[in-house]
Amino acid sequence: MTIASDIDLDQHQHIVLDDVSWEFYEHLLEEIGNRPIRVTYCDGRIEIISPLPKHGRWGSRVGRLVEMLCAERNIAMVPGGAITLRDKAKKVGLEPDECYYLTNCEVANQIDGPFDAAIHPPPDLAVEVDITRRSIAKEPIYAALRIPELWRFDGKQLHVLALDPDGNYKAQPASAAFPFLPMEEFQHFITRFRTENDTAVIRAFQQWVRTLPA
């Protein structure tokens, strides 16, 4: 049986199944391959979503700003994109909209094949665009995967969340990944994407980054 072909995401943007085995989840990931479908798994519950175009646009926009920031400030970075992050022992898995390795760049470059939480370090930063109705909460999964910092964009506001020692995310006024970055002004550039073309916003952001204190 080819699982992916049995699920018609053209008719259903959002599918949730209960009592699903880890083996089913892994097999589904193999069948989906590189299709633009997101799969979230948490302790037997699985959610399958075909993201709307606007979802991908916002993830890419935030990602381009992060990558421009790293390039201009000469910050070592390896992008993970929408890599499937999973932990078999904890029975969780998902794909962030974007993710980045900062402190483990050399290790990240050596990752070949599927991410394995048992042997691979987690990304330092994940970006989650939260403008689509979801049935499975993402934050507990990111916490189980030990992602130190999570940026959630709800369509209007970017929320910076840091993982505390108790394994919970707490809102923060600044980014641990980029402590020099004024987050209110960074948010302003994200907002500008609503009324300006992407090239204009990115060029303006590049010039602004160059004015930040060393």
N, C-alpha and C positions, 0 to 999 in steps of 0.2 A: 504493500500500500504506500502510495506517495502522499504523505500527510499534507504538504503544502498545497497540492492541487485540490484537495478536498475542502479547503477553506477558501471561500469566495470573498475576498476582502474588497472586491469592487462593489459588492452589494452590502457588505457589513464593514464599516470602518473600525469596529470595535467588538472584539469577541473575548469572552471570559469563560474559562473552564475550570471546574473544581476537581479535586482528587486525581491530579495528574502526576505521574511518576517523574522522577529526575531523568530517567532514561528517555521518556517521551519528549521531555523538554530538549534534551541534547539532540535527539533524532530530528526534531522539528527545526532546530537551528541549522543542522546539516542540509535539510531539504530546502529551507528558505534561501540559504546561500547569501548572495549579495543583493537580494531583492530589498527594496526600501520598505521593509516591514520591521516593526519593533516588537520584541517579545520580552515580557517581564515575568519572572517566576519567583514565587515566595511560598515555600513550605507547602507544595501541592497545589497551589492556585496559579493559573497561568493567564496572562492577558496578552492579546495579540492586537496590534494597532497598525493601520496603514495611515501614517501621518498626513495631514493636509499640507498643501504647498506652503502656506504661511508659517507652519511650524518649522519646516526646514529653513525657510528664509531667515527667521529670527535666530535660530541656532548658528547658522553660517555667519550672520552679521556680528554676533557677539564673539564668535570664534576669530573672525578676521581682525577685530579690534585687539584681542588678546595677542594674536600672532604679530601684528604690527607693533604693539607695545614691546614685546620681547625683542623684535628685530632692532627697534630704535634704541632700546636700553641695553642691547647686547646681553640679554639674559638667555642662558642656555635653556633650551626647551625642546621636547619631543612631543608632537601631537599624537594623541591616540584616536582622535576622531570618535566615531560611534562604535568602537570596539565592544564586543560582548564581554562584560565583566561578570564572572560567576564564581561561586564558591560551593562546591559539592557538599562539603561538610556542614555548611550552614543552610543549604538548600535555598540559595538565592541567586538571582542573575538578572541583568538588565543591560541595555545599551544607553549610555548618556548621549546627549546631542553632540557634545564635544567633551574631550578630556585632555589633560596635559600633564606630562612628567616634567618636573623642574629639578628636584633634588636627586632624582634617579635616572638622569638622562642616559648615562652610559649603559645602565642595566636595561632600560627601556629599548634601546637600540638593538639589544641582543635577543629580545623576545621574538621568537619565530614559531608561529602556530598559535593556537587558541590561548587566551589568557587563563592562567591557573593560579588561583589565590593561594594555593599551597606552596608555590615556588616563586611567584612573581610579586613584586611590590605593587601596591595600588597607585594610580595616578595621584598627583598632588592636588589637582583641581578638576572638578567635573562641572559641566554646564547643563542644566536641565530647563528646557522650555516647557512651561506648565500652562498651556493654553488649550489643551484638549481634555475632555472629560476622561478621568481615570477611575478604575475600580480598585487597583492595588496601590497603596501608598508607596511612594518611591523613597522617601527619606529614611525609613528603617532599613531598606535594602542597601542604600549607600552607606549607612552607618555600619551595617554588618560587614560590608566590604572594606571598611576602614578608610574611606576617602576623607582626608583631613579637611578639605574645604569644598563647599558646594555653592554654586551660584544658581539661584532659581529666578527665572524670568517669567512673570505671570501675564505678560502682554502689556503691562504698564510700568511695572517697577522691577528692578533687579534687587534681589535679596541675597546678601552675603551671609552664609551660614558656616560656622566652624564646629568641628566635632570636639565635644568636651570629654574629659576623662571617664565620664559615666556612659559614654557611647551615645550621646544625644546631640543633635544639632542646635546651636544657639545663634540667634541673629547677632551680627557684628557690624559696627560702623565702618570698619576698615578690613582690607584683605590681608591675610597672613602671607599669601603667595606674593602679593605686590604691596608691601606696607607703605611705599612712597606714593601710591596712587590715590588721589582724592576721589572717593567713590561717588560723591554727589555730582561732580563734573563728568565723570565717566558715564554715569547714568544719563546725563544731558545729551551726550553723543548718541547713545542708544535711542533716545527719544527722537532725535533729529531724523532718524531713518524713516519716520512716519511721513515726513513732508519734503524730504530732500532725496535726491538719488544717491545710491550707495557710494559712488566714486567721490562725490563732493564731500560726503560725511567722512569717509576714510582719509581723504587728503587733509581735511581740517583737523581730524584727530591726530594725524601724523605731525602736523605743525605744532599742535598743542603739546604733544608728548615731548617734543624737543625743547619746550620751555620749562619743563619740570626740573626742579633742583636735582643735582647729581646725587 
